[in-house]
């Protein structure tokens, strides 16, 4: 259950620390893609939502596996709703090869509900979930609502938006705590400019 929970927490973060790099203008095409991704996630249309994820991710973890993890969490009593997503900044674009990269920072309110009597409705599971959320979002941004059996999270996160030449924008969460994954996805130049700055 802990490995599945870690995968869920990674995906949760991917669905959503401020730095001092140059501020770029709003890019409506990125905003549209991020909002669509979050709406599909809220509607539990995970296969469609993952169409907005950087395709190189699926070379490391098959899309079907990610979809199955999200569906399994729902079926086993852990569900997510993203509320009030706001992109707070865009970096200046970086072009590398045939791809363009833009770091976006955002805030969102996350509601993670635990169904009564589910496998996650135990003290051990709640402790594990809470520990993961503290690690990802910071203890001060995670509140447990005991009456509602819900975690209320203020997410302040960053994503990379990637546009292949002439293509759509794709997104992936920036996770400095998972640097092996970041190195598998991105070049050293991209990591130094957008990821290692956290």
Secondary structure, 3 states (H helix, E strand, C coil): CHHHHHHHHHHHHHCCCCCCCCEECCCHHHHHHHHHHHHHHHCCCHHHHHHHECCCHHHHCCHHHHHHHHHHHHHCCEEEEEEEEEEEEEECCEEECCEEEEEEEEEEEEEEEECCCCCCCCHHHHHHHHHHHHHHHCHHHEEEECCCCEEEEEEEEEEEEEEECCCCEEEEECCHHHHHHHHHHCCHHHHHHHHCCC
